Amino acid sequence: MFYIKSRYSCAVDQIAVNPITKVALVRFTSGNEYKYSNVSRRSILNLMINPNMSLGFWINKVKKQKKVSYKLTG
């Protein structure tokens, strides 16, 4: 897993991604943690290389993709 360096976000505390397995682990500021599966590798790589991208904006865009599934993990 690759941890995304802290960026300003009101909703997201931290994101860890794995472009090989197409998984993103997201911890929200509320304390809830979700595992997103089948996330586009292009989307993950874009997040990793673009330091100005908002974490909240990124996860909202990912959630809208029909192929992505997510599950509450904590």
N, C-alpha and C positions, 0 to 999 in steps of 0.2 A: 504494500500500500504506500502511496505517496500522499503526504499531508500537504495541503495547500496552505501556504503562508497566510498569516492573519491579514484579513482585509476588512474594511469597514462593512458591517452589515447589521441591521437592526434585528433581523430574524434568525440568521445563521451564526452559530458559534464556531463550528469547525467542519471541514470536509476532508475526507480521505478518499482517494480514488485509486483504481487499478485498471489501466487501459487494456491489459491483457485479458482479464476476466470480465471486463465491462461492468464493474461494480463501483458504486459510490456509497460511502457511509457518511451520513449527515447528522450532526448534532445541532439542534436548534437552541436558541437562547432560553426557551421554555424548559429545556432539559430532555425533551423527547429525542430519541435517536431512531433513524430510519435507514434501512438498507435498500438501495435502489439497484435493481438488476436489469441487465440488457440495455445499459446506457451506451449510446453511440461512442465509439472510440474517438471519432473526430471531435465530438463535444467535450470529451474528457481531456484530450490533448489541447484543445482550444483554451480550456480553463487553466491548464497547467502552464501554458506559455504566455498567456495574456494577464499580466499583473494588475491591469486596471478593471478587469471584469468583476462586477458585483456578485458575491456568492448567492445572495437572495435572487437576483435576476437569473442566474444560471440554473438554480434548482427549480425555479418556477417554469422555466423553459423546458427543462428535462421532464418534469412531471406531466406536462401536456402531451408528450409523445406517447402514442397509443401502445407501442411495443414495450415501454418501460413499466415494470411492476415494482411495487415497493411494499415494505413490511415494517411495522413498528418493532424495534428490537430492544428498546430500553427507555 
